Amino acid sequence: MNGTNGMKTKKIGKMNELAWVIGIVVCSLGVCLCKKSDFGLSMIAAPPFILHVALKDIFPWFTHGTAEYVWQGFLLILMCAAVQRFRWRYLLSFGTAVLAGLSIDFWSLLLGGDAPFESLALRIAVFVFGAVLTALAIAFVFRTSLPIQIYELLVREIASRFHLSVDRVKMVNDIVMFVLSAALSWILTGGWNGFGIGTVLITLINAPLIALFGKLIDRCFTFDSRFPKLCALLEQFPEEAQAAEGRAENTQE
């Protein structure tokens, strides 16, 4: 954006690590808010919550957060089988999933558990706010080079292994997760726990919202690291991180 003197507005730099934290904490809050609305979670967030609802009476320790990283661990095993390889950095993504699960349990406790809010107006408000927060958090996640959750890792690894478009793999993955969420909800809970009209709406608006927030974020921030040596050890995709850093430098010139 140009000012009256023709100079570009200075961006806030070194956001790589903060973007990763936002991706975990804010996304978890968004999921918990959507849960409190009782309109349904996103097709990605619904399966672990459905497992939690189905098993919590048998295993009281099986919290929503625990179900989150158990489910992501299962997806990691499936991904390794599909791409026929294992890299130690995958374990860092599982560590990120554990942190996300702990964050979900924290927000669930703060918001009063799984029970939805009683007021319809409040339920609508928290659903909208939760969906917006989730999309914003994912936009930040896409810009960090630190270990991402296994949901995103699965898409990028399958696309890389089979030389496919990331967007195409993401679309197929979303469809599969949507159908799986509906099936799991009906089979395991006998109803539509975690799956509903909200799941459909988020499926339709999530990608455009993420793209919109991405454009706004790129106007305000750059995503180089505050701790480049440490970050180099933890980067999930070193080649992509280097390319992104080069693009950021070209943008600033």
Helices and strands as residue ranges (DSSP letters): H 16-37, H 46-55, H 64-83, H 89-111, H 120-141, H 150-161, H 166-189, H 197-220, H 228-234, H 238-252
